[in-house]
Amino acid sequence: MNALVKIQQFLHCETPDAWVQNALDNQALLLLDHANCEKKAASTAINLMFRYVGDFDMMNKMSRLAREELRHYEQVMAIMEARGVAYEQITPGRYAGELRKLVRTSEPGRYIDTLIVGAIIEARSCERFAKLAPHLDEELQKFYLSLLKSESRHYEDYLTLAKRAAQGADISARVQEFLALEKTLIEGIDEEFRFHSAAINS
């Protein structure tokens, strides 16, 4: 089973066609928020390295992930600059914040849940790149398809680390709880378009 199929089966829903149309109608905003997402993904990985010192496997995986996300950030910025898209401050979408509201406050629950959220965000990013790519111009299509391999590996890394952090306890019910919330966020309606938003009111 290829990585994309595994991700599609992991998530509880696919990206709605309405969101794809929103993305095509707002390509400058798509690129801007995509750049912000890559920057935030790198920051999340680095924060984990600082907060949970001593886990060499996690720290190595997060170091590699942060480097890859920052490289993607640079690539998105280069595309934006070439296309005359200004890098402006925009408010973050509600997606990641809503998922993080479910994160427990005590350890090791906080660590496990943070890793689960990371896995879901990476999985959704991968699914969206794949769904959007066929509708984009040749340059963006090639770029978005080039991201699938790393994003799917990031999803696997986060999920593997979450399972290991649970030290033998079954986290599947917890994962499903987050995925159920994620489904409502993806299938709902948002006021503003973002890379991880639901479809927006037209």
Salt bridges, closest charged atoms under 4 A:
GLU14 OE1 - LYS131 NZ 2.72
ASP17 OD1 - LYS131 NZ 3.20
GLU38 OE2 - HIS34 NE2 2.77
GLU38 OE1 - HIS72 ND1 3.63
ASP55 OD2 - ARG164 NH2 2.49
ASP57 OD1 - LYS61 NZ 2.77
ASP57 OD2 - ARG164 NH1 2.62
GLU68 OE2 - ARG64 NE 3.51
GLU68 OE2 - ARG153 NH2 2.25
GLU68 OE1 - HIS154 NE2 2.51
GLU69 OE1 - HIS72 ND1 3.50
GLU69 OE2 - HIS154 ND1 3.27
GLU74 OE1 - ARG71 NH1 3.51
GLU98 OE2 - LYS101 NZ 2.88
ASP113 OD2 - ARG104 NE 2.87
ASP113 OD2 - ARG174 NH2 2.74
GLU122 OE1 - HIS154 ND1 3.41
GLU127 OE1 - ARG124 NH1 2.97
ASP137 OD1 - ARG83 NH2 2.85
GLU139 OE1 - ARG83 NH2 2.58
GLU151 OE2 - HIS72 ND1 3.58
GLU156 OE2 - LYS6 NZ 2.81
GLU177 OE1 - ARG174 NH1 2.88
GLU182 OE2 - ARG124 NE 2.68
GLU187 OE1 - LYS183 NZ 2.79
ASP190 OD1 - ARG94 NE 2.40
GLU192 OE1 - ARG194 NH2 3.70
